Every structure is written in C-alpha cells, then in structure tokens.
Amino acid sequence: MRRALRAISTVLIVAGVLMIADAGITLAWQEPVSALLARIEQNKLSGQLDKIEAAPPTHVQQRVLRALDTQRRRIAFLAREARRTAQTGDPIGRIAIPKIGGDFVVVQGTDSATLRKGPGHYPSTTFPGLPGTVAIAGHRTTYLAPFRNVDELKHGDRVVLTMPYARFTYAVERTQIVRPTALWVTRDVGYQRLVLSACHPLYSAAQRIIVFVRLQRVVALGAAKRG
C-alpha cells in the first residue's frame, strides 16, 4: 500500500510539474504540444507547395499566358487561377515577416481546423496580384503562434508573400485594435494591400489586432516570369 501511495504521489508531482512547465512555456512563448503538431503540418504543407511551384501550367494556361504581353497581366491571370482552384486547407503561398522572425506556409481558409496548420487566407478576400485587399489570420499563442508578436510591427517593416507566380513585398502602414465584427478592415481601398489579423490581447479573443500593409514591389516567378 505504501509503495502504491508513493507511486501515485510521484505521478501526481510529475504531472503537476509538467503542467506548470507547460503553462510557463505558453506564457513565455507558445503552447508546446500544439506547436509540435503545427510544425508537422507545416512540413507537409511545404512539401506540397514545392510540388505546386514546380508544376508547369496546363496547356490551356500556356496558351493564355503566351497571349498576355506583360508580367503584370500574367501574374493577375495566374492569381485568378490559383484563387479559383484553392480548396480549404490547401497551401497557397509563404509569408515571411523578418521583424518578428515569422516564416510560414499560408493555407486557404480561416476555420478552426485550418488555422491549426498555419496562417490562413480569408477566402472572401482577393489573392496577391489582383485588385483589392488580401487578408490573412493567424494564432498568437497556439499552433506555432505565427502572429504572436505582430503588435511589434512598426511603420515601414516588411512583410513578404511568396506565391507560386510572384513575390510580393509589402510595407507596414499602421496597426489598429478593432472589434471581432469589424469587417470593414478587408474592404477594397483603391490599392493593393495586405491585412494581418490576430486575436488581442494575448490569451483573449475579445478584440482583434489588425496590421495594414501596403504593396511596394512585385517580382514575377515561375510561369509569370517566363510567359
């Protein structure tokens, strides 16, 4: 009986220490278990995206691309094609935020299951290379916490979206705290921009922090570059 009690007490102590450690890591950085799961998903998505980037355009797409006389028009065409075929959970591109060390595969969709894989593109918004606002959401404390430190972004900081057809470099304009129902943040403003959305403050979904980022430079890639 004494041995059994000692064993049970040891298990309880270890479990308590692990729970405290988990809570401490989550407060200081991010939730470790979900981070591991998300890292596995990100590795899978990166491999899938590599294949998408390497795949040649279809015969129909090749004919259209040959008829388009500028890289800007080819980028727009491929952006429309990518948006048309993207399914929920599919990898669509990569986002890099040098200021806060973020570098993740972006997936299509913002439902709970999809955001566990990485930053998610709002399907109701446009794709980079098309007129309008591109919107991407991300977690701040779980599943790799891709947007944990977006509150540190300042005017002029770079955000880079690399799609299979082009690389888009944006510059931060401003950040704003809004209600979760503030749908106006994704509206078209007459120029191409990106908005990053995350819950605010940390460990709460009471508000949203929105980072408004304006397009500065576009470099054609893949089929858009070759024509």
C-alpha positions in Angstrom: 0.0 0.0 0.0 2.8 2.4 0.9 4.6 1.7 -2.4 1.4 2.3 -4.3 0.8 5.6 -2.5 4.4 6.7 -3.2 4.0 5.8 -6.8 0.7 7.7 -7.1 2.2 10.7 -5.3 5.2 10.6 -7.6 3.0 10.5 -10.7 0.9 13.4 -9.4 4.0 15.5 -8.6 5.5 14.9 -12.1 2.2 15.7 -13.7 1.9 18.9 -11.7 5.5 19.9 -12.7 4.7 19.2 -16.3 1.5 21.3 -16.2 3.3 24.2 -14.6 6.1 23.9 -17.2 3.6 23.8 -20.0 1.8 26.9 -18.6 5.2 28.7 -18.2 6.2 27.9 -21.8 2.9 29.0 -23.1 3.1 32.3 -21.3 6.6 33.0 -22.4 6.4 31.7 -25.9 3.6 29.4 -27.1 1.7 26.2 -26.2 4.3 23.4 -27.0 2.0 20.5 -27.9 0.0 22.4 -30.5 3.3 23.9 -31.8 4.7 20.4 -32.4 1.5 19.4 -34.3 1.5 22.5 -36.3 5.2 22.1 -37.2 4.5 18.6 -38.6 1.6 20.1 -40.7 3.8 22.9 -41.9 6.5 20.5 -43.1 3.8 18.6 -45.0 2.4 21.7 -46.5 5.8 23.0 -47.5 6.4 19.8 -49.5 3.0 20.1 -51.2 3.7 23.7 -52.0 7.1 22.8 -53.5 5.3 20.5 -55.9 2.8 23.2 -56.8 5.6 25.7 -57.5 7.4 23.2 -59.7 4.3 22.1 -61.7 4.1 23.6 -65.2 0.9 25.4 -66.3 -1.7 23.4 -68.2 -1.9 23.6 -72.0 -4.8 26.0 -71.8 -3.0 28.2 -69.3 0.1 28.2 -71.5 -1.9 29.4 -74.5 -3.4 32.2 -72.4 0.0 33.2 -70.9 1.5 33.4 -74.4 -1.2 35.8 -75.4 -0.6 38.1 -72.4 2.1 40.7 -73.2 3.2 41.9 -69.7 4.3 40.2 -66.5 1.6 42.2 -64.6 -1.2 40.6 -66.7 0.3 37.1 -66.5 0.6 37.5 -62.7 -3.1 38.6 -62.5 -4.2 35.6 -64.7 -2.3 33.1 -62.5 -3.6 34.7 -59.3 -7.2 34.2 -60.6 -6.4 30.6 -61.5 -4.8 30.0 -58.0 -7.8 31.5 -56.3 -10.3 29.6 -58.4 -8.7 26.2 -57.6 -7.7 26.7 -54.0 -9.6 24.4 -51.6 -9.9 24.8 -47.8 -6.7 23.6 -46.2 -4.6 23.8 -49.3 -1.2 25.5 -49.2 -1.2 28.7 -51.3 2.0 30.5 -50.6 4.5 31.5 -48.0 4.6 34.5 -45.6 7.8 36.0 -44.1 7.9 38.7 -41.5 11.6 39.5 -40.9 11.0 41.9 -38.0 9.4 39.2 -35.8 11.1 36.1 -37.4 7.9 34.7 -39.0 8.2 32.3 -41.9 5.2 30.1 -42.6 3.2 28.4 -45.3 -0.1 30.1 -45.8 -3.2 27.9 -46.2 -6.6 28.6 -47.7 -9.3 29.2 -45.1 -9.7 30.6 -41.6 -11.8 28.0 -39.9 -10.5 26.5 -36.6 -9.2 23.3 -38.2 -7.4 25.1 -41.0 -5.7 27.7 -38.7 -4.2 24.8 -36.8 -2.0 24.2 -39.8 -0.7 27.8 -40.1 -1.7 31.3 -41.1 -5.0 31.2 -43.1 -6.1 33.3 -46.1 -9.7 34.7 -45.8 -11.4 33.1 -48.8 -13.7 36.2 -49.2 -10.6 38.4 -50.0 -8.5 38.5 -53.1 -5.2 36.9 -53.9 -1.9 38.8 -54.3 -1.6 40.2 -57.8 -5.3 41.1 -58.0 -7.0 44.4 -57.1 -8.2 44.7 -53.5 -7.2 43.6 -50.0 -5.6 40.3 -49.2 -6.4 39.2 -45.6 -4.5 36.6 -43.5 -5.3 35.4 -40.0 -3.0 33.6 -37.5 -2.8 32.4 -33.9 -0.8 34.2 -31.3 -0.4 31.6 -28.5 -1.1 28.1 -30.1 -0.2 26.1 -33.2 3.3 27.8 -33.7 1.8 31.2 -32.8 2.7 32.7 -36.2 1.4 36.1 -35.3 2.3 36.2 -31.7 4.4 39.4 -32.0 2.5 41.3 -34.7 2.0 44.0 -32.2 5.7 44.8 -32.5 5.4 45.7 -36.2 6.0 49.4 -37.0 5.6 51.7 -40.0 7.9 50.6 -42.8 8.5 47.0 -41.6 8.5 44.5 -44.4 6.1 41.6 -45.0 6.8 39.3 -47.9 4.2 37.0 -49.6 5.7 34.5 -52.0 3.1 32.9 -54.2 3.9 30.3 -56.9 3.6 33.0 -59.6 5.2 36.1 -57.9 6.9 37.5 -54.8 5.0 40.5 -53.2 6.8 42.8 -50.8 4.7 45.0 -48.5 5.4 47.7 -46.0 3.6 48.2 -42.8 1.4 51.3 -42.7 -0.2 51.0 -39.2 -1.8 48.7 -36.7 -5.2 49.1 -35.1 -7.2 47.3 -32.4 -10.8 46.6 -33.5 -13.8 44.5 -32.6 -14.1 41.0 -33.9 -17.1 42.2 -36.0 -15.1 44.9 -37.8 -15.5 43.6 -41.3 -14.5 46.9 -42.8 -10.8 46.0 -42.4 -10.9 43.8 -45.5 -12.6 46.3 -47.8 -11.1 47.5 -51.1 -9.3 50.8 -50.6 -8.3 51.5 -54.2 -4.8 50.0 -54.0 -3.3 46.5 -53.3 -2.8 45.9 -49.7 -2.5 43.1 -47.1 -4.1 42.9 -43.7 -2.9 40.6 -40.9 -5.4 39.7 -38.3 -5.0 38.1 -34.9 -6.7 37.9 -31.5 -5.9 40.6 -29.0 -4.7 40.8 -26.3 -2.7 37.6 -25.8 -4.8 34.7 -24.4 -8.0 36.5 -25.3 -10.4 36.7 -28.3 -12.1 39.9 -27.1 -10.6 42.0 -29.8 -8.5 41.8 -33.0 -5.2 43.4 -33.8 -5.0 44.4 -37.5 -1.8 45.2 -39.3 -2.4 47.2 -42.5 0.4 46.6 -45.0 0.7 48.3 -48.4 2.2 46.6 -51.5 5.5 48.1 -52.5 7.2 45.7 -55.0 6.3 42.7 -57.2 8.7 40.2 -58.7 7.3 37.7 -61.2 8.1 34.0 -60.6 7.6 30.7 -62.5 5.2 30.8 -65.4 4.5 34.6 -64.9 8.2 35.3 -65.5 8.7 33.0 -68.4 5.5 34.0 -70.2 
